[in-house]
């Protein structure tokens, strides 16, 4: 597949084609994990942000 569809329209209609597929990694979600004695699993507390990512 070397095209994409947006709002029901194919990119081929506009002469646009996908040349190659690059895979980008997603940033890690920033959360704190706290172990509580007597409780199964960790308590996950969200910091409501993502860690930085290097893109070259």
TIMI-2910 file (N, C-alpha, C, CB; in pm, 1 decimal, decimal comma, always signed):
<rs>
+----------+----------+----------+----------+----------+----------+----------+----------+----------+----------+----------+----------+------+
!      n_x !      n_y !      n_z !     ca_x !     ca_y !     ca_z !      c_x !      c_y !      c_z !     cb_x !     cb_y !     cb_z ! resn !
+----------+----------+----------+----------+----------+----------+----------+----------+----------+----------+----------+----------+------+
!    +86,0 !   -117,2 !     +0,0 !     +0,0 !     +0,0 !     +0,0 !    +90,3 !   +123,0 !     +0,0 !    -97,7 !     +0,1 !   +123,3 !  Unk !
!    +76,2 !   +205,6 !   -100,2 !   +158,9 !   +325,8 !   -106,4 !    +73,2 !   +452,2 !   -113,2 !   +252,5 !   +319,3 !   -227,2 !  Unk !
!    -41,9 !   +447,1 !    -49,3 !   -129,8 !   +563,3 !    -41,2 !   -198,6 !   +564,0 !    +94,7 !   -234,5 !   +562,6 !   -156,3 !  Unk !
!   -263,8 !   +674,2 !   +128,2 !   -341,1 !   +681,4 !   +251,3 !   -476,7 !   +742,2 !   +220,7 !   -266,9 !   +763,6 !   +359,5 !  Unk !
!   -571,4 !   +720,3 !   +311,5 !   -706,0 !   +772,6 !   +295,0 !   -735,6 !   +868,6 !   +408,7 !   -810,3 !   +658,4 !   +290,3 !  Unk !
!   -792,3 !   +984,6 !   +373,5 !   -829,3 !  +1085,2 !   +472,5 !   -964,7 !  +1142,4 !   +432,9 !   -720,8 !  +1198,1 !   +483,1 !  Unk !
!  -1056,7 !  +1140,6 !   +526,5 !  -1193,4 !  +1189,4 !   +501,0 !  -1254,2 !  +1125,2 !   +376,7 !  -1193,2 !  +1341,8 !   +485,2 !  Unk !
!  -1226,9 !   +996,8 !   +358,3 !  -1284,3 !   +923,3 !   +246,8 !  -1219,0 !   +950,4 !   +112,4 !  -1427,4 !   +954,4 !   +237,3 !  Unk !
!  -1111,4 !  +1027,8 !   +109,2 !  -1041,7 !  +1059,3 !    -16,4 !   -904,0 !   +993,7 !    -15,3 !  -1028,9 !  +1213,8 !    -36,5 !  Unk !
!   -867,8 !   +932,3 !   -124,9 !   -738,0 !   +868,0 !   -138,2 !   -632,5 !   +970,8 !   -177,9 !   -744,2 !   +754,1 !   -241,4 !  Unk !
!   -512,1 !   +955,2 !   -123,6 !   -403,4 !  +1046,1 !   -160,4 !   -367,7 !  +1031,2 !   -308,6 !   -279,2 !  +1019,5 !    -72,9 !  Unk !
!   -400,2 !   +914,8 !   -368,7 !   -372,8 !   +894,0 !   -511,0 !   -451,6 !   +991,2 !   -598,6 !   -405,9 !   +750,1 !   -550,5 !  Unk !
!   -567,4 !  +1035,4 !   -549,7 !   -647,4 !  +1131,8 !   -625,2 !   -572,2 !  +1263,3 !   -644,8 !   -780,3 !  +1157,7 !   -553,8 !  Unk !
!   -479,6 !  +1292,6 !   -556,1 !   -404,1 !  +1417,8 !   -560,8 !   -259,6 !  +1396,9 !   -606,5 !   -405,4 !  +1484,2 !   -424,1 !  Unk !
!   -229,2 !  +1275,7 !   -652,7 !    -94,0 !  +1245,0 !   -699,5 !     +5,9 !  +1227,3 !   -587,0 !    -46,3 !  +1353,0 !   -790,8 !  Unk !
!    -42,0 !  +1196,5 !   -465,6 !    +45,5 !  +1177,4 !   -350,3 !    +62,2 !  +1028,5 !   -321,9 !    -10,6 !  +1250,3 !   -226,0 !  Unk !
!   +188,1 !   +986,4 !   -305,2 !   +217,8 !   +846,3 !   -276,1 !   +316,5 !   +839,2 !   -160,0 !   +275,0 !   +773,8 !   -401,8 !  Unk !
!   +309,8 !   +732,7 !    -82,7 !   +402,4 !   +710,4 !    +28,6 !   +529,3 !   +649,3 !    -30,2 !   +339,1 !   +616,6 !   +140,1 !  Unk !
!   +641,8 !   +716,1 !     -7,5 !   +768,0 !   +671,9 !    -64,0 !   +834,0 !   +563,7 !    +20,6 !   +861,5 !   +789,3 !    -79,3 !  Unk !
!   +836,9 !   +584,7 !   +152,0 !   +894,1 !   +483,9 !   +241,5 !   +829,6 !   +497,5 !   +378,9 !  +1049,3 !   +498,8 !   +251,4 !  Unk !
!   +841,2 !   +393,7 !   +456,3 !   +780,1 !   +391,5 !   +589,2 !   +889,5 !   +405,7 !   +694,5 !   +698,6 !   +260,2 !   +611,5 !  Unk !
!   +884,6 !   +513,1 !   +773,3 !   +976,3 !   +531,2 !   +886,0 !   +900,1 !   +497,8 !  +1013,4 !  +1034,1 !   +677,5 !   +890,9 !  Unk !
!   +965,9 !   +431,4 !  +1102,3 !   +903,5 !   +394,8 !  +1229,0 !   +965,1 !   +480,3 !  +1338,4 !   +921,2 !   +242,4 !  +1259,9 !  Unk !
!   +881,5 !   +554,4 !  +1407,6 !   +927,2 !   +637,9 !  +1517,9 !   +884,4 !   +575,0 !  +1648,9 !   +872,3 !   +781,6 !  +1505,5 !  Unk !
!   +970,8 !   +578,8 !  +1746,4 !   +935,2 !   +524,9 !  +1877,0 !   +855,1 !   +629,5 !  +1954,1 !  +1062,1 !   +482,6 !  +1956,3 !  Unk !
!   +765,2 !   +582,3 !  +2035,6 !   +682,2 !   +671,6 !  +2116,3 !   +756,4 !   +706,0 !  +2245,0 !   +544,2 !   +606,6 !  +2147,7 !  Unk !
!   +733,7 !   +824,3 !  +2298,7 !   +799,2 !   +860,2 !  +2424,6 !   +745,0 !   +776,6 !  +2539,8 !   +780,4 !  +1009,5 !  +2454,4 !  Unk !
!   +827,9 !   +758,5 !  +2638,6 !   +788,1 !   +682,5 !  +2757,3 !   +697,9 !   +768,9 !  +2844,3 !   +912,5 !   +634,8 !  +2837,5 !  Unk !
!   +590,2 !   +709,2 !  +2894,0 !   +499,3 !   +782,3 !  +2982,0 !   +562,7 !   +794,8 !  +3119,6 !   +361,1 !   +711,6 !  +2991,1 !  Unk !
!   +563,1 !   +913,9 !  +3176,4 !   +626,4 !   +939,8 !  +3305,2 !   +528,4 !   +909,6 !  +3418,2 !   +675,7 !  +1086,1 !  +3313,7 !  Unk !
!   +558,3 !   +806,7 !  +3494,0 !   +473,4 !   +767,5 !  +3606,3 !   +562,2 !   +714,2 !  +3718,3 !   +367,9 !   +660,5 !  +3563,0 !  Unk !
!   +514,5 !   +725,8 !  +3840,3 !   +587,7 !   +674,5 !  +3956,6 !   +519,8 !   +546,1 !  +4003,2 !   +592,9 !   +780,7 !  +4072,7 !  Unk !
!   +600,2 !   +444,9 !  +4030,6 !   +549,6 !   +317,4 !  +4079,4 !   +586,9 !   +303,0 !  +4226,8 !   +606,1 !   +198,7 !  +3995,5 !  Unk !
!   +487,1 !   +284,3 !  +4311,6 !   +509,4 !   +273,9 !  +4455,0 !   +462,0 !   +138,1 !  +4503,5 !   +437,3 !   +387,4 !  +4530,8 !  Unk !
!   +551,1 !    +65,7 !  +4569,0 !   +517,5 !    -65,0 !  +4624,8 !   +465,0 !    -45,8 !  +4767,1 !   +641,5 !   -160,5 !  +4623,3 !  Unk !
!   +348,9 !   -104,2 !  +4794,4 !   +288,0 !    -93,0 !  +4927,4 !   +283,1 !   -232,0 !  +4989,6 !   +144,4 !    -29,7 !  +4919,7 !  Unk !
!   +347,1 !   -249,1 !  +5107,0 !   +345,7 !   -380,4 !  +5172,5 !   +202,2 !   -427,7 !  +5199,5 !   +425,2 !   -375,0 !  +5304,6 !  Unk !
!   +175,7 !   -554,2 !  +5168,7 !    +43,8 !   -611,7 !  +5191,1 !    -52,3 !   -592,4 !  +5075,0 !    -15,6 !   -553,0 !  +5313,5 !  Unk !
!     -8,1 !   -523,4 !  +4972,2 !    -92,5 !   -500,3 !  +4854,9 !    -27,8 !   -565,7 !  +4733,2 !   -114,4 !   -347,7 !  +4830,5 !  Unk !
!   -108,7 !   -633,9 !  +4653,0 !    -57,4 !   -695,3 !  +4530,6 !    -38,4 !   -589,3 !  +4423,6 !   -152,3 !   -806,0 !  +4480,3 !  Unk !
!    +74,3 !   -592,2 !  +4358,4 !   +102,7 !   -496,0 !  +4251,6 !   +145,4 !   -361,3 !  +4306,6 !    -18,9 !   -478,5 !  +4162,9 !  Unk !
!   +190,4 !   -276,4 !  +4217,2 !   +235,3 !   -142,4 !  +4254,9 !   +123,9 !    -40,3 !  +4237,3 !   +357,2 !   -101,7 !  +4172,0 !  Unk !
!   +132,9 !    +65,7 !  +4312,0 !    +44,2 !   +180,1 !  +4294,2 !   +108,5 !   +268,6 !  +4188,2 !    +20,5 !   +258,6 !  +4430,0 !  Unk !
!    +35,8 !   +299,5 !  +4081,5 !    +89,4 !   +378,8 !  +3971,2 !    +33,2 !   +520,1 !  +3981,5 !    +54,6 !   +314,6 !  +3832,9 !  Unk !
!   +124,4 !   +615,8 !  +3997,7 !    +85,1 !   +756,4 !  +4009,1 !   +134,1 !   +829,6 !  +3884,4 !   +143,3 !   +822,0 !  +4140,0 !  Unk !
!    +42,1 !   +885,0 !  +3806,6 !    +76,1 !   +953,6 !  +3683,4 !   +133,2 !  +1092,3 !  +3711,7 !    -46,4 !   +964,1 !  +3593,4 !  Unk !
!   +239,8 !  +1128,2 !  +3637,4 !   +294,6 !  +1262,9 !  +3643,4 !   +237,3 !  +1349,6 !  +3531,1 !   +448,0 !  +1258,7 !  +3634,9 !  Unk !
!   +144,6 !  +1294,5 !  +3455,4 !    +73,0 !  +1361,8 !  +3346,6 !   +165,9 !  +1426,9 !  +3244,0 !    -19,1 !  +1466,6 !  +3403,8 !  Unk !
!   +268,2 !  +1351,6 !  +3203,6 !   +361,1 !  +1401,1 !  +3102,4 !   +434,5 !  +1283,1 !  +3038,4 !   +462,1 !  +1501,6 !  +3164,5 !  Unk !
!   +508,7 !  +1312,3 !  +2932,6 !   +590,1 !  +1212,5 !  +2865,3 !   +736,7 !  +1252,5 !  +2876,5 !   +547,9 !  +1196,9 !  +2716,9 !  Unk !
!   +823,9 !  +1154,5 !  +2874,4 !   +968,5 !  +1180,6 !  +2880,4 !  +1016,3 !  +1234,5 !  +2745,5 !  +1047,3 !  +1050,9 !  +2918,8 !  Unk !
!  +1131,7 !  +1299,0 !  +2743,6 !  +1189,1 !  +1351,6 !  +2620,7 !  +1233,5 !  +1237,6 !  +2530,0 !  +1307,1 !  +1444,7 !  +2651,5 !  Unk !
!  +1233,2 !  +1264,2 !  +2399,9 !  +1275,5 !  +1166,5 !  +2299,9 !  +1373,5 !  +1233,8 !  +2205,8 !  +1153,9 !  +1108,7 !  +2221,6 !  Unk !
!  +1482,0 !  +1162,7 !  +2168,6 !  +1578,1 !  +1215,7 !  +2071,6 !  +1536,8 !  +1169,0 !  +1933,0 !  +1724,3 !  +1170,1 !  +2104,8 !  Unk !
!  +1529,6 !  +1262,6 !  +1841,1 !  +1498,4 !  +1231,0 !  +1700,8 !  +1613,3 !  +1282,0 !  +1616,2 !  +1361,4 !  +1294,8 !  +1654,9 !  Unk !
!  +1669,4 !  +1190,7 !  +1537,1 !  +1782,9 !  +1232,3 !  +1452,1 !  +1739,6 !  +1244,3 !  +1308,0 !  +1899,7 !  +1132,8 !  +1463,4 !  Unk !
+----------+----------+----------+----------+----------+----------+----------+----------+----------+----------+----------+----------+------+
</rs>
